[in-house]
């Protein structure tokens, strides 16, 4: 089969991908699940055409799949914006079969709401940025818990600005009940560990 163009919608899941293949007129050539394997997906589509315009909804893991598929001769792959795709669905019921068909049809008619497919090295850097953001969020929550323990104990705050060295020295020595002191010390240890992790990231 040569010079046959098909339009492919891929509803991505960790273990399997629903693969919908349409012809140029929108006729369904296939709409079946396939194992989450690039070679298996290519073989499925190759049975119907040698030029594939594919769409996959942007989600965790989808970008890597798109990269691998786009590296194959005859494949053009776009990531679809999940929020816009959800608005285009005519039914509130979500099925893999319907989602894959919608993606393929939007790609076919040129209405796919695309998002930028970042290169692998940038996606790798994003992992680091997300991790650091998570650490900072954990540090903020630990600080809030420290403040909650102090408010619960109704201790009078010193003149030192919160979270300075002088203020932390006071916190480490403030007199509390044995259980409150134990909890506060655990929060402070967690803050120390998080400070090291944030610096490393």
C-alpha positions in Angstrom: 0.0 0.0 0.0 1.6 3.3 -1.0 0.7 7.0 -0.7 -2.4 6.2 1.4 -3.1 8.8 4.1 -4.9 7.9 7.3 -5.8 9.8 10.4 -5.1 8.3 13.8 -6.5 9.1 17.2 -4.7 7.6 20.2 -6.4 7.5 23.6 -3.4 6.9 25.8 -3.2 4.7 28.9 -0.3 3.3 30.7 -0.9 -0.3 29.6 -2.9 0.1 26.4 -3.7 2.6 23.8 -7.0 2.8 21.9 -6.1 3.3 18.3 -8.7 4.7 15.9 -7.8 4.9 12.2 -9.9 7.0 9.8 -9.7 7.4 6.0 -9.7 10.7 4.3 -13.6 10.7 4.2 -13.9 10.0 7.9 -14.7 6.4 7.6 -13.6 4.2 10.5 -11.1 1.7 9.3 -10.3 0.4 12.8 -11.0 1.4 16.4 -9.5 -1.1 18.7 -7.2 -1.2 21.8 -3.5 -2.0 21.3 -0.8 -2.6 23.8 1.2 0.4 24.8 4.1 -0.3 22.4 5.3 1.9 19.6 6.0 -1.0 17.2 2.5 -2.5 17.8 0.8 0.8 17.2 2.8 1.3 14.0 1.9 -2.2 12.7 -1.8 -1.6 13.5 -1.8 1.6 11.5 0.4 0.3 8.7 -2.3 -2.2 7.7 -4.4 0.8 6.5 -2.0 3.4 5.2 1.6 4.5 5.0 1.1 8.2 5.8 -0.3 8.8 9.3 -1.4 12.0 10.8 -1.9 11.2 14.4 -3.3 12.9 17.5 -2.8 12.0 21.2 -4.3 13.8 24.1 -1.6 15.5 26.2 -1.1 13.5 29.5 1.7 11.9 31.4 3.7 9.7 29.1 1.9 10.9 25.9 4.8 13.2 24.9 7.3 10.3 24.9 4.9 8.2 22.8 4.5 11.0 20.4 8.2 11.4 20.1 8.8 7.8 19.3 5.9 7.6 16.8 7.0 10.8 15.0 10.5 9.3 14.5 8.9 6.7 12.2 8.9 7.5 8.4 5.5 8.7 7.3 4.2 9.7 10.8 3.2 13.2 11.9 2.1 13.4 15.5 0.4 16.2 17.4 -0.5 16.6 21.1 -4.0 17.7 21.8 -5.0 20.1 24.6 -7.1 18.0 27.0 -9.3 20.9 28.2 -10.3 22.0 24.7 -10.9 18.4 23.6 -13.2 17.8 26.6 -15.3 20.8 25.5 -15.7 19.4 22.0 -17.1 16.1 23.2 -20.8 15.9 22.4 -21.5 13.4 25.2 -20.6 13.6 28.9 -19.9 9.8 28.8 -16.3 9.0 28.4 -15.2 5.9 26.5 -11.8 5.1 25.0 -13.4 4.3 21.7 -15.2 7.7 21.4 -12.2 9.6 22.6 -9.9 8.0 20.1 -12.4 8.6 17.3 -12.8 12.3 18.2 -9.0 12.8 18.2 -8.7 11.2 14.8 -11.5 13.2 13.4 -10.2 16.5 14.7 -6.9 15.7 13.2 -8.5 14.9 9.9 -10.5 18.1 9.6 -7.7 20.3 10.9 -9.5 21.4 14.1 -7.3 19.7 16.6 -6.5 22.0 19.6 -2.7 21.5 19.7 -0.2 22.0 22.4 3.5 22.3 21.9 5.5 19.1 22.0 8.5 20.1 24.0 11.8 18.4 23.1 12.9 15.5 25.4 15.7 17.6 27.1 13.2 20.3 28.1 10.7 17.7 29.4 13.6 16.3 31.5 14.3 19.7 32.9 10.7 20.2 33.7 10.9 17.1 35.9 13.5 18.8 38.0 11.5 22.0 38.2 8.4 20.2 39.3 10.4 18.3 41.9 11.8 21.5 43.3 8.3 23.1 43.4 7.1 20.1 45.3 9.9 20.5 47.9 9.1 24.2 48.3 5.5 23.4 48.8 6.3 20.8 51.5 8.6 23.3 53.2 5.8 25.9 53.2 3.4 23.4 54.7 5.9 22.4 57.4 6.3 26.1 58.3 2.5 26.4 58.6 2.4 23.5 60.9 5.1 24.9 63.1 3.1 28.1 63.3 0.0 26.1 64.2 1.7 24.4 67.1 2.9 27.7 68.5 -0.5 29.3 68.2 -2.1 26.3 69.9 0.3 26.7 72.8 -0.4 30.5 72.9 3.2 31.3 73.3 4.3 34.9 73.2 6.4 35.6 70.1 9.8 37.2 70.4 10.8 40.4 68.7 12.9 38.5 66.1 11.5 38.3 62.6 9.9 34.8 61.9 12.2 32.2 60.3 15.4 34.1 60.9 18.2 32.4 62.8 17.3 34.2 66.0 13.7 33.2 65.7 14.5 29.6 65.0 16.8 29.5 68.0 13.9 30.7 70.1 11.5 28.1 68.6 14.0 25.3 69.5 14.0 26.4 73.1 10.4 27.5 73.7 8.7 25.6 76.6 5.8 23.4 75.4 4.0 20.3 76.7 6.0 17.1 76.0 3.8 16.0 73.1 3.7 19.4 71.5 7.5 19.7 71.9 7.9 16.3 70.2 5.7 17.3 67.3 7.4 20.6 66.9 10.9 19.0 66.9 9.8 16.7 64.1 8.5 19.6 62.0 11.8 21.4 62.5 13.8 18.3 61.6 11.7 18.0 58.4 12.4 21.7 57.6 16.1 21.1 58.0 16.0 18.1 55.6 13.9 20.0 53.1 16.3 23.0 53.1 19.1 20.6 52.1 16.9 19.1 49.3 15.9 22.5 48.0 19.5 23.6 47.8 20.5 20.4 46.0 17.7 20.9 43.4 
